[in-house]
Amino acid sequence: MTTPRALVLYAPGTNCHHETVYALERAGARAELVFLQNVLRSTHNLADCDILVAPGGFGFGDHLGAGRILAADLVHRCPDQLEEILRRGVMVLGICNGLQMLAETGLLGGDFNTHTRCVALDRNRSNRFEHWGNTQVFFKQPEQGNPCLWINGLEGEGGTLPVAHAEGRPVFAPFADYRVVATYGSPEGIAEYPVSPNGSSVAAICNNTGRIMGLMPHPERRVDNLHGGAFGLRLFQAGVRAA
């Protein structure tokens, strides 16, 4: 059995990349950091891996919208790499700012070739930055379509994960092709604040292949009992097993 190779993409303003590398390594992957500028210069290929993770933070200061500048760079300057990621079936995870970026690219169910996205991340209903240490998150499999490989073994289970975002409320297009795979508060989801930090029941979504997932909570901050529990580690372990 080979050790999966994982790339953690970071850009100016990203601040959770080292924790994400640690989480992947604890889960059994061989992880390395890749700076966006090296991708744009073609010295690194994002598809040259088994697992690609876009971590949390504030890419480019969230100017013009959270995740938007990073997504624009990838869509307009590296479309061939995005195509290859889809073609090769690379396991992709976007966490918080990473989910915002994936939504903007169209990789979560839209089409980056036509600049079409199926979901946008709007302001929290509280209209402020929410930073909570213990949010109840429940994982579930989609009722139809391919299973989400990132939560294999976590279906029906719940735990606490931190959240930290201002733009975390998903707004779906009528044609959206996506799967809700995690909810706040209960398996059915509770949208009301303060059970849900963003005012929506949705905590995580997956594309129709089951290999690309984005979630607003931070599993990389719950991979060690010294840091409040290891519930998040199981998500990374599922991704490594599927790679």
N, C-alpha and C positions, 0 to 999 in steps of 0.2 A: 504494500500500500504506500503510495507516494504522499508526501506532505503537500497539501494545496498551497499555491502561491497567492498571497493576498496583497493588493495594492490599496493604500489609503491616500486618497487625493486631498491635498490641502492647498489653500490659496491665501492671500493676504486677508486677515481677519478670522480665519479658522482657528479655533482654540481647543478642540477636543481630539486632535489627531494622535497625540501621544497616548492618550487613554485608549483610543480605538486600536492602535497597534498592540498595546498590552492585552486588550481583550481578545483579539484574534490569536495572539501567541498562546494565551492561556487555553484557548479553545483547540489548539493543535495546528494552526496554520503557520506558515513562514511569511511574516508580514514586513512590508517596507513602505516608507513614506515616499510619495511622489508629488513634487511641487508642480502646480499648474503651468508655470512658465516653461518647465522642461517638456511638458506635454505639447504646448503650443509650438515649441522649437523642434518638435519631432524627435527629441532625444529619448523619450519614453512613449510607449504605446499603452493606452489604458486597457486594451483588449488582450494584452500579453500577460494574462493572469487567469486564475481560476475564480477568484473573488475580488470584487471591486467595492470599496466602501467610501462613501462621501460622508465625512463626519460633521458634527455640529459646530456651531460658532456663528460668526457674523461676516460671511464672505464679502469682501469689498465694502464692509460697513453696512451691508443691507441697503446701500444706496440704490435708488430706482426700484426697490422691492427686494424682499429677502430671496436670495438665490438667483436673482435675475441676471446679474452681470456674469457670474460664473457659468450659468447655463448658456448665455449668449456666446461666450467664448467657445464653448464646446460645440454648440450647434453650427456656428458659422465658420469655425476654423478647423474643427476636427470631426466633421460628419462621417468620414470614412471609419474612424475609430468607433463611433457609436453604432454604425452599421455592423461592424465586426463583432462588437459586444453582443448584439442581438443574434447574429448569425451563429456565433460560437456557443451561445447559451451561458455566458459568464454569469455567475451569481452576483447580483448587485444589491447593495443595501445603502439606503440614504437615511441618515439620522438627523432629525430636526432641520438644520440648515441644508443638510444633504437631501432630505425629502423635498424641501422647497425647490432645490435645484433640479431634482429629478422631475418634479411636476412641471417646471418651466421648460425642460428639454422635450417633454412628450414621451419619455421612456416609460412612464407609468400607465400608458394606455392611449396616448395621443399619437402624433406623427411629427417627428422633428423635421422631416423633409418638407412638410407643408406648414411648419411653424404652428401646428395645432396641438393644444394641450387639452386633456380631458378633465383636469382638476387644477385649481388655483388655491393657494393658501392665503386667506384673507385675515384681517385683524381679528384678534380675540374679541368676543362679544363684550368683555369687560373694557375693551379699548385701552389696554395697558399691557406691559410686559409682566408675565406671570412666571414666577420662579418658585416651584414647590419641590420639597424633598421627597415626599412619599405620595404618589398618585396611584390609585387603584386602576390597573390595566388588566383586561381579560382578553385572552387569545382564542380565536375560533377559526375553523376552516370555512371557506366559502361554501355556500349551499350548492353552487354549480361551478363547473369549470375545473381547471387543474388545481391540485392542492398547492398551498403555499409552502415551499420547501424550507423557508426560513423559520417556520414555527412548527415543524414536524416534531411531535412529542410534547408540544405545549398546548395542543388543542384542548379547550375547555378549562384551562388553568388560568389562575389570576395571581398577581403579585404587585408589589409596589415598585415604581420606577420614578426617577426625578423628571421634571419637565422644566424648561426654561425657554420661553419664546413669547413674541408679541404677535406674530402672524402664524397662527396654528390652526385656524378654522377652515376646513376644506369646503370648497364650493365646486360642485361637479357640473360639467356640461351635460346637456340632455342626451348626447350620443356617447357618454363616457363608458368605456369598457374597462372596468376595474373590479377589484374584490376588496371588501372591508374585512380585515383579518384581526383587528384588535379594537376594543371599545373601552370607554371609560366607565367606571362605577359598577358595572355588572356585565354578564355575558350579553345581555340585550342592549346595553349601552344606556347611559343617562346623560342627556345633553345639558341639563341645567347646571349653571354655575352655582356653587363652587365644586361640585363633584367633578365636572368636566372643566379643565382650565381654559378651554377655548370656546365653550358654549356649544360644542357639537359632540355627539357621541363617538365620533370616529377618532381613533388613536393611530391606526396604521392601515395602509392599503397595499395591495399587491397587483401586479399586472396579470394578464391572462395566461402567461407562461408559468407562473408560480415561482419564477426565479428572480424577479425584480421587486423589491419591497421597500417602502418608505414608512417611517414611523416618527412621530414627534417626540415621544419620551426617549430618554437616554439610557439604553441598556448597558453602554460601556461604563456607566457610573455605578453599576451594580454587578460587578464580576468578582468581588472579593468580600468575604465576611468582615474583613477589617473596615470596609467602606459601606456597611449597612446591609450586606446580604449579597448573594450571588445569583439572584433570579435572572438577571440579564445575561449571565454567562451561557445559559442554556440556549439562548437564541443564536449566539455566535457558534456554539457547538453544532447546532442543527445546520447552519450554513456551511460549516467546514465538512460535515458528513455528506452533504449533498453536492459539494464541489467536485 
